[in-house]
Amino acid sequence: MEPQRYYIGIDGGGTKSTLRVVFENGKEPVSLRGGPLNMCSVPQADVARHLQHLFRQALGAVRAGDVCGGIGIGTAGFTDPRVLPFFRAQTERAFPAVPLAIESDAVAALYGAHQSREGVVLVAGTGSSCFGKKGCLSHLAGGGGHLIDDEGSGYAIGRDILSAVLRALDGRIAPTLLAQSVKKKYGIASRSDIISFVYAPGTGKDTIAACAPLLTDACQAGDMVALSIAERAAGHLLDLVSAVVESLQMPEGPIAFTGSILTEETCVRNFLRKKLDTRWTDMVYYRAKADAADGAVCMARWTAAGERR
C-alpha cells in the first residue's frame, strides 16, 4: 500500500489534551487523549512527558512509511515565553523537519469552530471565554480562571446552584427544586452537607462544574431560582461577546458556540440567543463546526501549504 499523508492537531488544555490525526485520503480520523499541556500550571517536565506520550500514540495510529505533512498545536498558557521554544524542541524530537504551527487554545478553538481564520468563538464549558479575529486584529475576553473570572461557565453555574440551595435551606430565599436535584445526585440534604462537600480536599472546579446540568430540569419545571441562575449566566456570556464584538466592530459576527453549557444546557443557550437578538438584530450565530483539535489541524494544513495566518 502507498504511504499516506496525515496531519496532527493538538488541543492542549489545562486539565487534559486531545490529539487528532487526520488523513489526507479521507480515512477516519483518530482522536487520542493525554495529560495537560499548560506550562503556566503544569511542571515543564510533566508537559514534556504528556506531549511525548501523545506523539507516541499518534505514531502508533499510523502505518510505517506514512508521512506527517504538518503539526498544529493550540495550547493553554501560550503567552508564557517558554512555550514556543519548548514545544518546537519537543516536536522536533518526535517529528524532525515537520512544519509546525503553535498558537493559543483560543485561536485553535476559533479555527475549528468556523473552519476559517475569522469570526468569534464563545466557549462555555468548565470555564468561559470569548475570542475573535478580524483581519490582523484579535481580542480575547474572559478566560481568567475560576478564582477571579469564568462567569457563565459550568463552574460558575455549579457554584450558584450550591449557593442557592444553601440559602434556600437557611430560609434566605424561596425553596427551590434545585435542592431536590442536589440531594438526589450527591446525597446532600443539609447546609452542613453542602459546606462539607464544597470544601472537601477532593472537591475541585470540575466537581463543582458537574452540578451545572442540574439546572436544566429545574428550569424546564419553571423553578424561578433556576431560571434566575440561567439568565444571569447568559448575561455574563453576553458581556464576553459584547467586549469582543465591539472591540473588533463585528456586529454581524459570526459567533460560534462551543462548550457543554452552550451545547447541552438549553435554558442558558435560549436566554443568550434572546439577548443577542436584542443587542444585534443582524447577528449570525451557530454551533461550532468542529473543536479546537480540528482547529489545530487547520493550522497544520495552512502552515504546510505556506499560507499566512
Disulfide bonds with the S-S distance in Angstrom:
none
